Amino acid sequence: MDSALVIFTKVPIPGLVKTRLTQNTCLTELDSAKIAEAMLKDTISLASNSDADRIQIGYFPEESLRKLNEIIDCVRAEGYLNKPIDLILQYGSNFDQRFGSVVKESFKKNMKYIVVLGADLPFLDPEIINKALENLANKIDEKPIIIGPSSGGGIYLIGITKKFDPSWFSDYKLFSGGLELSKFATICRDNNLFLISLPPYGDIDIEEDLVSLISYVKILKNSEKTIGFYFPHYTAKIIEELELYIIEEQDQTRGRKIAKKDDK
């Protein structure tokens, strides 16, 4: 086996995940955790539809391992998972250290190249992952790095080989300060890495992102064919169960908020 799709995530526990979705919104911490769990399930599902040889999940915190295994077992039992999975505990006191620890452990499992993404892009087309894997394999002798840019200058996907030193995440503070794209451009220049950019996608962090997600799910449900999207079965189901919908704010250009039918 040469490749792995690594999902870097917190286990969806109320109060730990997607806390910004509850800020000045109708969502509770439990609601946000349910949405995060659905998105993780969809991420596992779309990862299983990719060409990666195996899936690895870099998780945190350690005491939530049982919950994570229940999520994995559910996806497998419902037929959306057909690849082997490794579980890797995140170590470190900050995001850069934890990210680097997962990458380091992934390569210890004899992977030649890996693609890493979060669990908050449940509609990501597996073909995007496949393109990243293909380019890593074809350019493996040229120190390739694949970057998928997200909204606000962030990153939704990173593809690397063993020639990328995991300590660079901390040394360059790649995920600190909100300038991920700029910092990765610098590290590629400084270390003569072959940089390949993917199409941008917007991940789900704040209420505005959730507005977009609900709109995507609605249009995908009614599409005879989709290009560039994966249908997020679990996320669509939780949106329906929570009875979430979009309302317009009066006198606000494109002012939109999330509402719940039981809050009327």
ZAMAR-570381 format. One line per 3 residues: number of its first residue (from 1); for each residue y, x, z of N, C-alpha, C. Coordinates in pm, 1 decimal. Layout:
NUM> Y/X/Z/Y/X/Z/Y/X/Z; ... $
This chain:
1> -120.4/83.4/0.0/0.0/0.0/0.0/125.1/86.6/0.0; 221.5/53.2/-86.2/342.0/135.2/-101.2/466.0/73.6/-39.3; 475.7/-59.9/-38.7/603.7/-124.3/-6.9/591.3/-229.0/102.6 $
4> 702.6/-248.2/173.0/709.9/-352.2/275.8/843.1/-424.6/265.4; 839.1/-552.9/294.7/960.3/-632.0/312.2/979.6/-645.5/463.2; 1086.4/-588.2/514.6/1112.8/-586.2/658.3/1217.6/-692.3/692.6 $
7> 1181.6/-784.1/780.3/1274.9/-886.3/828.1/1328.2/-840.6/963.2; 1457.0/-815.7/970.2/1520.9/-768.4/1093.2/1584.2/-888.4/1161.7; 1535.4/-923.8/1282.0/1577.8/-1050.7/1340.2/1568.2/-1052.4/1492.1 $
10> 1645.3/-1140.0/1551.7/1623.2/-1179.4/1690.4/1527.8/-1298.6/1689.5; 1444.1/-1308.2/1791.1/1358.2/-1425.6/1802.6/1447.8/-1545.1/1836.9; 1429.9/-1659.5/1767.9/1521.8/-1772.9/1786.5/1507.2/-1842.6/1921.6 $
13> 1588.2/-1799.4/2016.8/1592.3/-1854.8/2151.4/1732.5/-1910.2/2176.4; 1744.8/-2030.2/2232.6/1877.7/-2086.5/2259.1/1963.2/-1991.8/2341.7; 2087.0/-1972.2/2296.0/2179.2/-1884.8/2365.4/2175.4/-1740.6/2319.7 $
16> 2071.4/-1704.2/2241.8/2057.3/-1566.8/2193.3/2092.1/-1555.2/2045.2; 2065.0/-1659.2/1968.9/2079.3/-1651.8/1823.6/2186.4/-1749.4/1773.0; 2254.9/-1707.0/1667.5/2352.1/-1789.9/1596.0/2450.0/-1859.9/1690.3 $
19> 2499.8/-1785.6/1787.1/2590.7/-1843.8/1885.6/2724.9/-1883.3/1822.9; 2762.6/-1816.7/1713.0/2890.3/-1851.8/1649.3/2885.7/-1989.1/1582.4; 2764.3/-2038.7/1557.0/2753.0/-2172.8/1499.0/2791.0/-2281.8/1598.6 $
22> 2793.1/-2248.4/1727.2/2825.3/-2348.5/1828.8/2973.0/-2345.9/1867.4; 3047.0/-2246.5/1817.4/3187.4/-2233.1/1855.4/3272.9/-2338.8/1785.1; 3329.2/-2428.8/1864.5/3416.4/-2535.9/1813.5/3345.5/-2624.3/1711.2 $
25> 3214.8/-2643.7/1730.0/3138.6/-2732.2/1641.8/3062.3/-2834.3/1725.3; 2995.0/-2924.5/1655.5/2915.5/-3026.5/1724.4/2777.5/-2975.7/1764.1; 2744.2/-2853.6/1726.9/2610.8/-2800.8/1750.4/2594.7/-2747.0/1891.9 $
28> 2477.9/-2772.0/1950.7/2442.9/-2714.8/2080.3/2369.2/-2582.5/2057.9; 2347.2/-2508.9/2165.5/2270.0/-2384.9/2155.5/2128.3/-2414.0/2107.5; 2072.1/-2526.7/2149.2/1938.5/-2564.4/2104.1/1938.4/-2595.0/1954.8 $
31> 2042.6/-2664.4/1907.7/2054.6/-2692.2/1763.7/2057.0/-2562.0/1683.8; 2139.5/-2468.3/1728.4/2151.8/-2341.3/1657.2/2020.5/-2264.4/1656.2; 1947.9/-2270.3/1767.9/1818.1/-2202.0/1774.8/1718.3/-2267.1/1679.5 $
34> 1723.5/-2398.9/1667.9/1634.2/-2468.2/1574.8/1665.4/-2430.0/1429.8; 1793.3/-2419.2/1398.4/1833.1/-2377.7/1263.4/1788.3/-2234.8/1237.9; 1806.6/-2146.9/1336.9/1765.5/-2006.9/1322.6/1614.3/-1996.4/1304.3 $
37> 1538.0/-2077.1/1376.7/1392.6/-2075.0/1362.4/1350.4/-2120.3/1222.8; 1415.5/-2225.7/1173.6/1383.7/-2274.5/1038.8/1416.4/-2168.7/934.2; 1529.7/-2101.2/949.1/1567.4/-1997.7/853.3/1471.7/-1879.3/859.2 $
40> 1424.8/-1843.4/978.3/1326.0/-1736.3/990.1/1196.3/-1775.3/919.9; 1152.3/-1898.8/938.7/1030.8/-1945.2/870.9/1047.7/-1938.1/718.8; 1162.8/-1981.3/670.1/1186.9/-1974.4/525.5/1193.0/-1830.3/476.5 $
43> 1247.8/-1740.5/557.8/1254.3/-1600.1/519.7/1114.4/-1540.1/510.8; 1028.3/-1574.2/605.2/888.7/-1529.8/598.9/822.2/-1585.5/473.6; 849.6/-1711.7/444.3/791.0/-1777.1/327.7/835.5/-1711.9/197.7 $
46> 965.1/-1689.2/182.6/1013.4/-1627.6/58.2/967.9/-1482.3/47.8; 955.0/-1415.2/162.2/902.5/-1278.2/161.9/759.0/-1275.6/111.9; 683.5/-1378.2/149.7/544.9/-1387.9/105.1/535.7/-1411.0/-44.4 $
49> 641.8/-1467.6/-102.8/646.2/-1491.5/-246.9/697.4/-1371.5/-326.1; 732.4/-1264.6/-255.7/780.8/-1144.2/-323.0/663.0/-1054.3/-359.0; 692.2/-943.0/-426.3/589.8/-847.8/-467.0/563.4/-740.2/-361.9 $
52> 626.4/-749.0/-246.5/602.6/-650.7/-140.3/455.6/-653.6/-99.1; 400.7/-537.2/-68.7/259.5/-530.2/-29.9/233.6/-595.7/104.9; 329.6/-585.7/195.5/313.5/-647.4/326.6/450.1/-683.5/382.9 $
55> 449.3/-763.3/488.3/571.2/-803.9/557.2/572.6/-736.7/693.6; 689.2/-691.4/733.8/708.6/-638.4/867.4/826.3/-710.8/931.0; 813.8/-743.3/1058.3/922.6/-810.8/1128.8/968.3/-721.3/1242.7 $
58> 1093.1/-675.1/1233.1/1154.4/-599.9/1341.6/1222.4/-698.3/1434.8; 1167.6/-715.4/1554.5/1210.8/-825.8/1640.4/1268.7/-777.1/1772.9; 1336.1/-868.9/1839.6/1399.0/-847.6/1969.6/1425.8/-986.3/2027.6 $
61> 1407.0/-1009.3/2158.7/1363.2/-918.1/2263.3/1211.5/-914.2/2277.6; 1162.8/-817.4/2353.2/1019.2/-794.0/2368.2/948.1/-912.6/2432.3; 1012.0/-976.9/2529.8/947.1/-1085.5/2603.1/930.3/-1212.5/2519.1 $
64> 985.0/-1212.6/2397.9/973.4/-1330.2/2311.7/864.2/-1315.5/2205.9; 775.6/-1220.4/2224.1/670.7/-1195.7/2124.8/582.1/-1318.5/2103.8; 550.5/-1387.3/2210.8/465.3/-1506.1/2198.2/530.1/-1610.9/2108.9 $
67> 660.2/-1633.3/2127.1/732.5/-1729.6/2044.2/728.8/-1687.4/1898.7; 746.9/-1559.0/1872.7/744.9/-1509.1/1734.8/608.3/-1529.9/1671.9; 502.9/-1503.2/1746.4/367.7/-1523.3/1693.2/340.8/-1670.2/1662.8 $
70> 395.8/-1759.6/1743.7/379.6/-1903.4/1717.3/447.3/-1941.1/1585.6; 564.1/-1883.9/1559.3/635.4/-1911.0/1434.6/554.9/-1860.9/1315.6; 502.9/-1739.5/1325.2/423.8/-1681.4/1216.8/298.0/-1764.4/1191.8 $
73> 230.0/-1802.5/1299.5/107.4/-1881.8/1286.0/135.5/-2015.8/1219.2; 250.4/-2076.2/1250.1/288.0/-2204.1/1190.0/306.9/-2189.4/1039.4; 380.6/-2085.6/997.8/405.5/-2065.3/854.8/274.4/-2037.3/781.1 $
76> 188.1/-1958.7/841.9/60.3/-1928.0/777.7/-28.3/-2052.3/768.3; -31.7/-2132.1/876.0/-116.1/-2251.8/877.3/-70.5/-2354.0/774.8; 60.6/-2357.2/744.9/114.1/-2454.3/649.6/111.9/-2403.4/506.0 $
79> 51.9/-2284.7/486.7/28.6/-2234.8/351.5/142.6/-2160.0/287.0; 244.9/-2120.1/367.1/359.5/-2049.7/310.8/353.9/-1898.8/334.9; 242.5/-1849.2/388.2/230.2/-1707.2/417.3/92.2/-1659.1/377.0 $
82> 87.0/-1559.7/288.4/-42.2/-1507.6/242.7/-44.5/-1354.8/238.1; 41.8/-1292.2/318.4/45.6/-1145.8/324.6/23.1/-1099.8/468.6; -25.1/-976.2/485.9/-36.5/-922.0/622.3/100.5/-896.0/682.2 $
85> 109.4/-907.3/814.3/236.1/-888.0/884.5/219.2/-784.6/995.8; 314.1/-691.2/1003.2/326.8/-598.9/1116.1/446.1/-643.0/1199.8; 435.1/-631.1/1330.6/546.2/-660.5/1419.8/597.4/-530.3/1480.1 $
88> 727.7/-508.2/1470.4/789.5/-385.2/1518.0/900.9/-422.0/1615.4; 890.7/-375.3/1738.1/992.8/-403.9/1838.9/1115.4/-317.2/1815.6; 1233.2/-380.2/1818.3/1358.6/-305.4/1805.5/1387.7/-228.9/1935.2 $
91> 1432.5/-103.7/1921.6/1473.4/-23.2/2035.8/1617.3/21.7/2017.4; 1689.9/36.7/2129.6/1825.9/87.6/2122.5/1925.0/-3.0/2192.5; 2043.8/50.5/2216.1/2146.2/-23.5/2290.6/2248.4/-91.3/2200.7 $
94> 2242.7/-65.2/2069.0/2335.1/-131.8/1977.4/2263.4/-160.4/1845.2; 2332.7/-231.5/1756.9/2270.9/-276.4/1632.1/2224.4/-158.6/1547.5; 2306.9/-56.0/1534.6/2271.0/58.9/1451.1/2144.9/127.7/1502.1 $
97> 2135.6/146.0/1633.7/2017.9/210.4/1691.2/1893.3/125.2/1671.1; 1906.7/-5.2/1691.9/1790.0/-93.4/1676.7/1744.2/-97.9/1531.5; 1840.5/-103.3/1440.1/1806.7/-106.3/1297.5/1734.5/22.0/1257.1 $
100> 1789.5/135.1/1299.7/1728.0/263.2/1268.6/1588.2/276.4/1326.7; 1566.9/221.0/1446.6/1434.5/230.6/1509.5/1329.4/154.6/1430.1; 1367.6/39.1/1374.9/1273.4/-40.9/1295.5/1240.1/30.4/1164.7 $
103> 1342.6/85.6/1099.0/1320.1/159.7/974.6/1227.3/278.5/999.1; 1251.3/350.9/1106.2/1168.9/468.0/1139.6/1022.9/428.4/1159.3; 999.9/321.7/1235.2/863.0/276.5/1260.1/797.6/222.7/1133.6 $
106> 875.9/160.2/1047.4/821.4/108.5/922.2/765.4/221.2/837.6; 840.6/328.1/824.6/794.8/440.3/742.8/677.6/514.6/806.9; 664.6/505.0/938.2/549.1/563.9/1005.4/419.0/496.0/964.5 $
109> 429.8/374.3/909.4/311.6/299.2/866.8/277.9/328.2/720.1; 325.8/443.5/672.5/290.0/496.5/539.8/347.7/417.3/423.6; 460.1/349.7/446.1/528.9/284.6/335.7/608.7/388.9/257.0 $
112> 604.6/382.4/126.3/683.3/474.1/43.9/827.8/425.6/29.7; 844.8/294.0/27.9/979.1/238.2/19.4/977.9/98.7/80.0; 1093.9/57.3/131.7/1103.5/-71.0/200.9/1231.9/-142.9/161.0 $
115> 1227.3/-273.7/173.6/1346.3/-358.1/159.6/1365.5/-430.3/291.4; 1486.8/-422.0/345.6/1517.5/-483.3/474.5/1619.8/-594.3/454.6; 1594.0/-709.8/514.6/1691.7/-818.4/512.6/1687.1/-892.5/644.2 $
118> 1791.1/-968.7/671.6/1795.7/-1050.3/791.6/1724.0/-1182.1/770.2; 1733.7/-1268.1/871.6/1664.5/-1397.1/864.3/1764.1/-1511.4/850.9; 1879.1/-1485.4/789.7/1981.2/-1588.7/777.7/2024.6/-1610.9/633.8 $
121> 1930.3/-1590.3/543.0/1954.7/-1618.2/401.3/1830.7/-1689.0/345.8; 1806.0/-1812.6/391.1/1679.4/-1878.7/362.7/1660.7/-1923.0/218.1; 1767.5/-1915.1/138.3/1758.1/-1956.0/-2.0/1756.0/-1835.8/-97.0 $
124> 1733.3/-1715.9/-44.0/1731.6/-1596.0/-128.4/1614.9/-1601.1/-226.5; 1643.5/-1581.3/-353.3/1540.8/-1580.5/-456.6/1450.7/-1458.1/-438.1; 1318.1/-1475.6/-423.6/1228.3/-1359.9/-411.6/1240.5/-1261.6/-527.5 $
127> 1290.2/-1307.8/-642.6/1307.5/-1217.2/-754.9/1412.7/-1109.8/-726.0; 1506.2/-1139.9/-637.7/1604.1/-1039.4/-596.2/1532.6/-927.0/-520.9; 1441.0/-964.6/-433.2/1360.5/-866.1/-360.4/1277.3/-785.3/-458.7 $
130> 1218.2/-854.0/-555.2/1134.3/-784.8/-654.0/1214.8/-683.7/-735.2; 1338.8/-719.3/-771.5/1423.7/-626.1/-845.1/1452.3/-501.6/-761.6; 1475.1/-523.1/-632.1/1499.4/-410.0/-542.9/1375.6/-320.6/-533.8 $
133> 1259.6/-381.2/-518.0/1135.2/-304.5/-509.7/1109.1/-227.2/-638.7; 1133.1/-292.8/-750.1/1110.7/-230.1/-880.3/1199.9/-107.6/-899.1; 1326.3/-120.9/-861.4/1418.5/-9.1/-876.5/1386.6/105.0/-780.5 $
136> 1341.3/72.5/-660.5/1301.4/177.0/-566.6/1182.4/254.5/-621.0; 1086.3/183.6/-678.4/967.6/249.1/-733.0/1002.2/335.7/-854.1; 1087.3/284.6/-941.1/1120.3/356.1/-1065.3/1211.5/476.6/-1042.3 $
139> 1292.8/470.3/-936.0/1389.9/577.5/-910.8/1353.7/658.7/-786.4; 1229.8/653.6/-743.4/1192.3/709.2/-613.4/1224.7/857.9/-600.4; 1225.8/932.2/-710.8/1255.7/1075.4/-705.7/1405.6/1104.7/-707.9 $
142> 1487.8/999.3/-719.0/1633.0/1018.2/-729.0/1707.4/972.1/-603.8; 1635.8/959.9/-492.3/1694.1/915.2/-365.2/1770.6/783.4/-381.2; 1701.5/678.0/-424.9/1771.2/550.7/-448.3/1802.3/477.0/-318.1 $
145> 1908.5/397.2/-322.5/1938.5/301.4/-217.2/1988.4/174.5/-284.9; 1935.4/61.3/-241.7/1971.9/-68.8/-298.8/2055.5/-144.3/-195.9; 2167.9/-198.9/-239.7/2255.3/-274.3/-150.3/2277.8/-413.6/-206.4 $
148> 2256.2/-514.7/-121.0/2291.6/-652.0/-154.9/2413.9/-692.9/-75.3; 2531.2/-703.8/-136.4/2653.9/-737.1/-63.1/2662.4/-884.8/-27.9; 2710.6/-912.1/92.2/2732.6/-1050.5/134.5/2881.3/-1073.8/156.4 $
151> 2917.0/-1193.8/197.0/3057.7/-1229.5/213.9/3121.3/-1146.6/325.3; 3250.6/-1120.6/311.8/3324.0/-1049.1/414.8/3296.7/-900.6/420.3; 3241.4/-844.8/312.8/3214.9/-701.6/311.2/3087.0/-660.6/380.2 $
154> 3002.1/-758.7/414.0/2876.3/-729.1/480.1/2764.3/-701.8/381.1; 2643.0/-695.0/434.6/2525.7/-662.5/354.2/2410.9/-754.2/394.8; 2344.0/-813.5/296.5/2228.8/-898.7/326.8/2096.6/-828.8/301.2 $
157> 2097.4/-718.5/225.3/1972.9/-650.9/189.1/1997.9/-501.9/171.0; 1901.8/-422.8/219.5/1904.0/-278.2/199.3/1766.1/-235.6/151.4; 1761.5/-160.1/44.0/1636.7/-102.6/-4.1/1644.8/48.7/1.6 $
160> 1547.0/113.9/65.2/1551.7/258.9/82.4/1411.7/319.0/69.9; 1407.9/450.0/53.3/1282.8/525.6/52.8/1281.3/617.0/175.5; 1175.3/696.7/187.2/1164.2/788.1/300.0/1271.3/896.3/299.3 $
163> 1340.8/911.5/187.7/1445.9/1013.0/180.2/1574.2/968.9/250.9; 1577.8/843.6/293.9/1691.2/794.8/373.0/1658.9/818.9/520.1; 1739.8/900.6/585.8/1716.1/937.4/726.0/1755.1/820.8/817.4 $
166> 1661.5/765.2/895.6/1694.6/651.9/983.2/1805.0/681.7/1083.9; 1825.2/809.2/1117.8/1930.9/844.3/1213.0/2070.0/821.5/1154.0; 2080.2/810.8/1022.1/2209.8/787.9/959.1/2273.2/655.6/1002.1 $
169> 2190.1/556.5/1035.4/2246.3/427.5/1077.4/2336.7/446.3/1198.9; 2291.9/528.2/1294.5/2372.8/556.0/1413.7/2478.4/661.8/1387.5; 2440.8/767.4/1314.6/2534.9/877.7/1290.3/2660.1/829.4/1217.4 $
172> 2641.6/741.0/1119.7/2754.0/689.7/1041.7/2807.0/556.0/1095.8; 2740.4/504.1/1200.8/2776.8/372.3/1256.4/2788.3/269.4/1144.2; 2681.0/260.0/1066.2/2685.8/183.5/941.2/2712.4/34.9/961.4 $
175> 2669.6/-19.5/1075.1/2688.5/-162.9/1096.4/2794.1/-192.2/1202.8; 2876.6/-93.8/1233.6/2982.1/-113.1/1333.5/3117.4/-126.2/1264.4; 3197.9/-218.3/1312.0/3335.2/-230.3/1262.8/3355.7/-323.5/1146.2 $
178> 3249.1/-382.3/1092.8/3264.5/-480.0/985.7/3299.2/-422.1/850.7; 3269.8/-292.5/828.9/3300.7/-229.1/700.1/3173.8/-172.8/637.2; 3067.2/-251.8/640.3/2937.0/-202.3/597.4/2937.7/-149.6/453.4 $
181> 2993.7/-225.6/361.3/2991.0/-184.5/220.8/3063.8/-52.7/200.6; 3178.7/-38.9/262.9/3256.1/84.5/250.6/3179.7/203.4/309.4; 3117.2/181.6/422.7/3044.2/290.8/487.9/2920.7/331.5/408.1 $
184> 2851.9/235.3/350.3/2735.3/269.8/269.0/2777.4/342.6/141.6; 2892.5/307.1/86.1/2943.1/379.8/-30.0/2969.6/525.3/5.9; 3022.5/546.8/125.9/3050.8/683.2/171.7/2922.9/763.6/191.1 $
187> 2823.4/702.6/254.2/2699.0/775.2/280.7/2626.1/808.4/150.7; 2637.8/721.5/52.2/2576.0/750.3/-77.7/2645.3/868.0/-146.1; 2777.4/871.7/-136.1/2853.2/981.8/-194.8/2823.4/1114.0/-123.9 $
190> 2820.7/1109.9/10.2/2802.4/1232.1/88.2/2662.6/1290.5/75.1; 2563.9/1205.2/47.9/2425.4/1251.8/46.2/2361.1/1242.0/-92.1; 2445.6/1220.7/-193.3/2397.9/1219.1/-331.8/2284.8/1118.2/-351.8 $
193> 2304.6/997.1/-300.8/2206.3/890.2/-316.0/2235.3/810.5/-442.9; 2131.2/762.7/-506.9/2142.7/684.0/-630.5/2162.7/538.1/-590.2; 2287.3/492.3/-594.2/2322.8/359.3/-544.8/2306.0/253.5/-652.7 $
196> 2235.5/145.1/-616.1/2216.3/30.4/-704.8/2262.6/-94.7/-630.0; 2348.2/-174.0/-693.0/2401.4/-294.3/-629.5/2335.7/-420.0/-686.0; 2310.8/-515.3/-598.2/2252.0/-644.0/-634.9/2360.0/-752.3/-638.0 $
199> 2327.9/-869.8/-692.0/2425.3/-980.2/-688.9/2456.8/-1020.6/-545.2; 2577.9/-1066.7/-518.2/2615.7/-1107.2/-382.2/2555.8/-1242.0/-343.2; 2522.9/-1254.6/-216.8/2480.2/-1381.6/-157.0/2551.8/-1396.0/-23.3 $
202> 2574.1/-1519.3/20.5/2638.4/-1542.9/148.6/2537.7/-1584.2/254.0; 2529.9/-1508.7/364.3/2436.9/-1545.0/470.9/2501.6/-1646.1/565.6; 2425.4/-1691.0/665.2/2467.6/-1803.0/749.4/2504.6/-1752.6/888.7 $
205> 2634.9/-1746.4/917.7/2681.6/-1696.6/1047.3/2774.6/-1793.6/1119.1; 2862.7/-1859.9/1044.0/2963.2/-1946.2/1104.6/2955.2/-2085.8/1042.7; 3036.7/-2177.6/1095.7/3030.4/-2316.8/1051.3/3054.6/-2330.5/901.4 $
208> 3148.1/-2255.1/848.1/3176.7/-2262.7/705.0/3053.7/-2227.2/621.3; 2974.3/-2129.5/669.8/2850.8/-2092.3/600.2/2750.7/-2206.8/604.0; 2745.5/-2276.4/717.0/2652.5/-2388.2/730.5/2692.9/-2503.7/639.1 $
211> 2822.6/-2523.3/620.9/2870.4/-2623.0/524.3/2814.4/-2591.5/385.9; 2823.3/-2464.7/347.3/2770.7/-2423.5/217.1/2620.1/-2444.3/211.1; 2550.0/-2409.5/318.0/2403.9/-2424.0/321.3/2362.2/-2568.8/300.2 $
214> 2428.0/-2661.7/369.0/2395.2/-2803.0/353.8/2418.9/-2847.9/209.9; 2527.4/-2798.7/149.2/2555.6/-2832.8/9.9/2449.7/-2775.3/-83.4; 2407.9/-2649.8/-59.0/2304.0/-2588.2/-141.4/2174.3/-2667.7/-134.2 $
217> 2135.0/-2702.4/-11.8/2008.7/-2774.7/6.4/2011.8/-2906.5/-69.8; 2125.2/-2975.2/-64.2/2135.7/-3105.1/-132.0/2122.1/-3089.9/-282.7; 2189.5/-2989.4/-339.8/2182.6/-2973.3/-485.2/2045.7/-2921.6/-527.3 $
220> 1985.1/-2834.0/-447.5/1852.5/-2781.8/-481.4/1746.2/-2891.0/-475.6; 1760.0/-2981.1/-380.6/1666.0/-3093.4/-368.7/1665.0/-3177.8/-494.8; 1779.8/-3186.8/-559.5/1793.7/-3275.5/-674.2/1792.0/-3201.5/-808.3 $
223> 1754.4/-3073.9/-805.6/1750.9/-2994.6/-929.0/1611.7/-2993.4/-989.4; 1603.7/-3014.1/-1117.6/1475.5/-3004.5/-1187.5/1430.5/-2858.9/-1198.0; 1527.9/-2767.8/-1203.4/1498.1/-2625.8/-1213.0/1609.0/-2548.7/-1142.8 $
226> 1572.9/-2441.9/-1071.7/1673.4/-2359.2/-1005.9/1661.2/-2215.3/-1053.8; 1774.5/-2147.7/-1064.7/1778.4/-2007.6/-1104.9/1859.6/-1931.7/-1000.1; 1798.9/-1831.5/-941.3/1868.4/-1750.5/-841.7/1860.2/-1804.8/-700.5 $
229> 1781.7/-1910.7/-679.2/1766.5/-1968.9/-547.0/1618.6/-1993.0/-514.8; 1588.0/-1988.5/-385.8/1457.8/-2029.6/-333.1/1481.5/-2155.6/-250.9; 1396.2/-2256.0/-267.4/1419.1/-2378.3/-190.0/1372.5/-2358.3/-46.0 $
232> 1463.5/-2369.9/52.9/1428.8/-2344.9/193.3/1369.6/-2468.6/260.5; 1239.3/-2484.7/249.6/1172.3/-2605.7/298.3/1201.2/-2633.4/445.7; 1185.5/-2532.2/528.7/1201.2/-2552.2/672.7/1346.3/-2581.1/709.8 $
235> 1438.9/-2511.2/645.8/1580.4/-2532.6/675.2/1624.6/-2671.1/630.7; 1577.5/-2714.2/515.2/1609.2/-2849.4/467.4/1558.2/-2954.1/566.7; 1440.7/-2929.2/620.9/1381.3/-3025.4/714.5/1460.8/-3033.4/844.1 $
238> 1506.5/-2919.3/897.3/1580.0/-2923.7/1024.5/1718.5/-2983.6/1005.7; 1780.1/-2961.6/890.0/1908.5/-3026.1/862.2/1892.4/-3177.8/863.9; 1780.8/-3223.5/806.8/1752.1/-3367.6/806.0/1721.9/-3418.6/946.6 $
241> 1644.7/-3344.2/1023.2/1607.9/-3387.4/1158.5/1729.5/-3394.0/1251.4; 1820.9/-3296.5/1237.1/1941.5/-3295.4/1319.2/2047.1/-3392.4/1267.9; 2021.5/-3449.8/1149.4/2112.4/-3544.8/1086.1/2252.5/-3484.6/1068.2 $
244> 2254.1/-3364.0/1013.3/2380.2/-3295.7/989.6/2438.9/-3338.7/856.0; 2569.3/-3350.8/851.4/2636.6/-3380.5/725.8/2776.5/-3319.4/730.9; 2846.0/-3324.2/618.6/2976.4/-3259.8/605.3/3086.2/-3364.5/609.0 $
247> 3190.8/-3337.0/685.3/3308.9/-3423.8/685.8/3430.6/-3341.7/640.3; 3525.6/-3409.8/578.3/3648.5/-3345.5/533.8/3757.6/-3365.3/638.5; 3833.7/-3259.5/663.6/3947.7/-3269.1/754.6/4070.8/-3313.7/677.1 $
250> 4136.0/-3413.1/726.8/4253.2/-3465.7/658.3/4364.8/-3360.7/652.8; 4434.0/-3358.1/538.6/4548.7/-3269.5/517.5/4511.2/-3121.8/522.0; 4383.2/-3092.3/501.9/4337.6/-2953.5/498.4/4268.6/-2927.2/363.9 $
253> 4324.4/-2833.4/285.3/4264.1/-2799.8/157.4/4127.8/-2735.2/181.6; 4024.6/-2796.6/127.9/3886.9/-2751.2/149.3/3854.1/-2737.6/297.3; 3917.0/-2818.9/378.4/3885.7/-2819.2/521.3/3763.3/-2905.8/545.9 $
256> 3652.9/-2842.7/583.6/3527.6/-2914.9/601.3/3461.1/-2871.9/730.8; 3397.3/-2967.4/796.7/3327.7/-2939.2/921.7/3189.7/-3003.8/920.7; 3107.9/-2962.0/1014.9/2974.8/-3018.9/1031.6/2980.7/-3132.3/1133.1 $
259> 2909.9/-3238.7/1105.3/2900.3/-3349.9/1199.2/2754.4/-3391.9/1212.2; 2725.2/-3462.3/1322.1/2591.5/-3517.3/1345.7/2603.4/-3668.8/1354.2; 2512.3/-3737.5/1291.5/2521.3/-3883.4/1286.8/2517.7/-3945.4/1425.4 $
262> 2445.9/-3882.2/1518.2/2438.7/-3941.0/1652.5/2563.4/-3917.1/1734.6; 2662.1/-3843.2/1677.1/2789.1/-3819.8/1746.1/2898.0/-3916.0/1703.3; 2863.7/-4007.0/1610.8/2966.2/-4102.6/1564.4/3012.0/-4193.6/1676.2 $
